[in-house]
Structure formats: structure tokens, C-alpha cells
Amino acid sequence: MDTEEQQRLFKRTIQEMRRGNLVLAVLALLHERKYGYELLKEMNTLGFGLTQDTLYPMLRRLDEQKLIDSEWVVETTRPRKYYCINRNGEVLLENLKSEWKNQMERLERVIK
Amino acid sequence: MKIEESALELMKRYLKAVERYLPISKRADISREIESMIYDICEERYTEIEVDKQKMESVLVELGKPSKLAAKYKETRPLIGPELTPIFKLVVSVIVLITGFVSLINFAFAASSMTGPETGLYFLDLFGSVTGIVGTVFIVFYILERAIRNKSEIDFDDETWKIKDLPEIKDKTPGRSEVIAVLIFSVIIILALNLFTDRVGIYEFHDGGYNFTPILAADIYRILPLFSLRIAIGAVVGLPFIAGNGAVTGGSKNYYWRISQIGLNVFDIGIIILLFSRGFNSFFLSEGFSNAGFPGFVPVAEKLYVGILLILLVRCIITLVRNTLVILPKGRV
């Protein structure tokens, strides 16, 4: 396997790892009401390296799954859609957190 | 932050391109989300300076190919993907139109010798044939979709996408002359309906004079006020200050227009059902055709009457469903 192929495989694996964690991160960050771009900037400041075309559709999916609430709010001249975690989301978040800790422990043991 | 008119138009063209690949029920809301996102990006990058066409172009290029962005909003990839959907729709439309046209001509020639049940069977056969053809086309496109799916990364390559490929926005706002023309035309139609209906019939010219045979029955006058009312309401709700200025994303500007269209759709369906229930003979004089020497035309006209009403009814129901789906998902701000 050449270096280029290795890099490609690495990138794809990282993407898959991130994809699984994104829901957990988004739900955790939506304890406060935020609009999409605000959340995107916050996540990228934290180093998630996320793009708009990943986050916005995910927010819509979480909304449709009734894990977060959304609301259009008119601010000054134009509307913005705000998102906030709801009771269903809180329950899922707690379960995901617990599962994440378990996985971390298992991985720690494996990769030592 | 200020956005130049040309930059705004570019954004609208982009949104329109994305909307083409979105399901109708979610189209308006997703489009508004993306619009809001574009505003946020511009606001962050160009707080102090005006967003011109070039700056907007760079933002849109970053967002990527419209079909690719729209595809991200779909949880599961559809059986026929966004690349093939426009061609699939075109092929199906052409086939249905040609089949419908040929069948209608065929029916017009054969109708006089058909009995009632035979007419029913004819339309049932037609429905079966069209469904079969559309199904076959669907299977062909599904196989094509499978074949190109492995190459989807190539098809979705942003490098193949250019800003100039975005669809043009047709200005839906009617000009003053257009509005006046529509109003005048509506008034003329209403006047013609109410003043000259009794002159509708068969004219036979001979020896410098003519014989007139009426073909409309008395009941037609009872339904004329409904037609007049429908035309008047249609003209009024089409006025720009009521219809809005053709907002691209189905936002608040044309929300009331949609509602009024739903009202009109229901009104139309009511009229069609009324025409159905009363039947051909309530509104047309069969003896008029016979007296004028066209007795064979009556059975054809009766079947055409039912056929046309059926087509109009289906069209009204489809429009009603479309208008309802557009406003249903999230309402408006």
C-alpha cells in the first residue's frame, strides 16, 4: 500500500470515527439555544473541522427525530433558525455519554 | 452587512438549483435554512464591506454543487438519484403526454360506437398501459442509477460544477401592463359569459341568412354565476400586492397566495363535482345537435365531457396536494 493510499484510508477512518461522535457533541453543545452557524463556529473552534453541509442536515435529522427543538426567530432584518436540546435528546445524550465512557475504557485497554 | 442586488440574485439562483433536488414537502424550509446560512457566512466574512457578486460566488462555490448539498439532506439515497431525476421526469412527462394525446384522438374516433362499460374499460386499459410504461421507464432508470452509483464521487465532483450553470430566475412579478391585461381579459370573459351565452349554438348559413340552433340547456345559466365568481377571485388573488413578489423560497411573501390557491383548488373541485353530478344533458341540448344534423356527435360529446372533467379533476387534486405540501411542513416565521 503506497503512502497516498494510506493517507486516503486514514482520512476515511477518521471521518467515520468523527461521524459517530458528532451527534453526541452536537447534543451536548445544544444545552443552550444556538443557531446553526453559531454552533458550527463553536464546534470548529473546538477542533471538529466540520463543514456547513454536514452540520445543517444533521440538525434537521435530529429535529425530525424529535431530539432537539427548532424555532425560526426574526432578528433585526432576517430570520434565523435556533436549535435547543429537548427531553428526548437529554435522555439520548446521557445514554451516549455513558456508552462513550465505556468505549473509551475498552479502547484504552486495547491500545495500551 | 449589505448585499448587492446582483449577489442576491446569484444566491436565489443557487437556492433554486438546490430546491430542484429537494422533496416538495421540505423544500421551502430547507431552502430558508440554506439562505439563512449563506447570510450568516457573509455576515461573518464581510461585516464592514458590501457583498458583491464575486464574494457571493466564492461563498456558493464553497457550499458546493447544488445537487450534492441537497443530497446531504436525504437520509437514504433515493432509488433514482439527483443526477438522473430531471431526465427521468422529462422522459416520463413526454411518454405520458404522447400516450394521453394519442389515446384521446383514438377515443374521439371510437367513442360513438362505445357503450358505457366499454368506455370505462377503455380508460382502465389506458391507465394500465401508462402505469406499465412508467414502471418500465422507472426500472430502466433504477438500473442506470445502480450502474452509476459507484461513480457517484465522480458525478458529484465540484470541479464539474460552475456558477454559470445555475438556473436563471424568471421574474414572476407581473408588470403593470400585464396586471391590467389580466384584469381586462377577466372582465371581458365574465361579460361574455353572462351576456352572450344564449348565442352559443350552431349557425347554418344559407341564402344570405342563417339558422341558429341553441346547444346550451337552461341549467347552464344557474352555474354561470359560479364561473364568473371563480374568474373574478382568480384575477384578484393574482394581483402583485396579494400574490407577493414571487419569493423564490416559498417564504412569507407568497404564503397567502398559496392559501388562496388552495381555496381556489377546493372551489374548482366543487364546480367539477357539480358538473359531474348534473351530467352532460343538464347543460347541453342533445336535440340541438340532432336538429342541426350532428346526431352522431352527442355520444362523442358526452364521453368527451366526462373525459375532460376527469382530467381537470385529477389536475386540481394534484395542484391542491402540491400547494398544501408546500405550506404544511413548518409554516412560516
Interface residues (C-beta under 8 A of the other chain):
Chain A: Y35 G36 Y37 K41 Q52 D53 T54 Y56 P57 R60 R61 W72 V73 V74 R78 P79 R80 K81
Chain B: I30 R32 E33 I34 S36 M37 Y39 D40 I41 E44 L63 G64 K68 L69 K72 Y73 E75 K330 R332 V333
